[in-house]
Amino acid sequence: MSIDHDQDVTRAERSDNVPAIPDPGLPEHTWRPTDVDERLAKRAERQVATLFGLSSVCVLLFLVSYFVLDVGDNHTTFAGFGASTVALGSTLGGALLFIGIGIIQWARKLMGDHEISEMRHPARSSDEDRAATLEALALGAEESGIGRRPLVRNSLLGAVGLLGLPAIVMLRDLGPLPGDKLYHTVWEKGMRVVRDVVGTPINKADLEIGDLVNAEPEIVFAVDEEGEHVLEGVELQVAKSKAAVILLRMDPSDITPAKGRENWSVDGIVCYSKICTHVGCPISLNERKTHHLLCPCHQSTFDLADSGKVVFGPAARSLPQLPLMVDEEGFLVAQSDFTEPVGPSFWERG
């Protein structure tokens, strides 16, 4: 019984917030020079603003270095290193360093200097503690001087705002904007659908119900709008990869064509882009009984019997469908290019 009583007393003491260890207290507070001398406070304010200003200068030097210094085979060197790399690294590092030093100096010399202690409390604070915390945050914002010291505030905002410019500039290294290149592939009216790798044309009689074939366009030659450039080598392979498709034959009665797509299939043979609309993985995992096509990367699932609609997974758009017909010899050919961009969504897509 005595043990239970002692435990009850302990619980009561804890509930009354009685400390288990006496508070040793805090030493007498020592005021900083900037707390008692406004002249020193002003000087510290100028020092902090100068550091933020140096950060802004580093950002501008980064931009100048990016556009002025040569890279590639004839790049400018500095101490045996690429001058562009050295300049970009040092200026961007300096921009971040000066902001960091400035914030540290601001905190050490100008922000409120109070030492506080508090008892440990349950995970969920009481309403009184929450109110006190909000009050302390408001007091901290006031004591930081951000409202009373516009020079520090404005120079910090300027330095941090300029830091976004290097990120924007470096995006340029990802390559030129695609323009309308993602809206079109090399598919055109009358172009044959051929088997991937081997390149043999596909007759509609070659496919049985349930067959799935990886295919590509038969490119004899392709030219640009001016009719001067022939696709070859890497450019040809890129063009084929964008135009890669899969063919699936099913019972024609299983197909639910979307409006305007009633004649896009041939005797139950449908053709869709092989590029997943989520992040662009190549897909060809077929669930034969359901006509579902599964992406192996993130399990997006498309119903090929229903205009390639998404039935599961993170993909947000249906698979683009290529309209099919047959030529005079009975081989599968395209009616036209895709009527929408292939692949995942992008920033210029409407």
Buried (B, 14 or more C-beta within 10 A) or exposed (E): EEEEEEEEEEEEEEEEEEEEEEEEEEEEEEEBEBBEEEEBBEBBBBBBBBBBBBBBBBBEBBBEBBEEBEBEEEEEEEEEEBBBBBBBBBBBEBBBBBBEBBBEBBEEBBBEBEEEEEEEEEEEEEEEEEEEEEEEEEEEEEBBBBEEBEBBBEBBEBBBEBBEBBEEBEEEEEEEEEEEEBBBBBBBEEBBBBBBEEEEBBEBEBBEBEBBBBBBBBBEEBEEEEEEEEBEEEEBEEBBEBBBBBBBBBEEEEBEBEEEBEEBBBEBBBBBBBBBBBBEBBBBEBEEEBBBBBBEBEEBBBBBBBBBBBBEBBBEBBBBBBBBBBEEEEBBBBBBBBBBBBBBBEEEEE
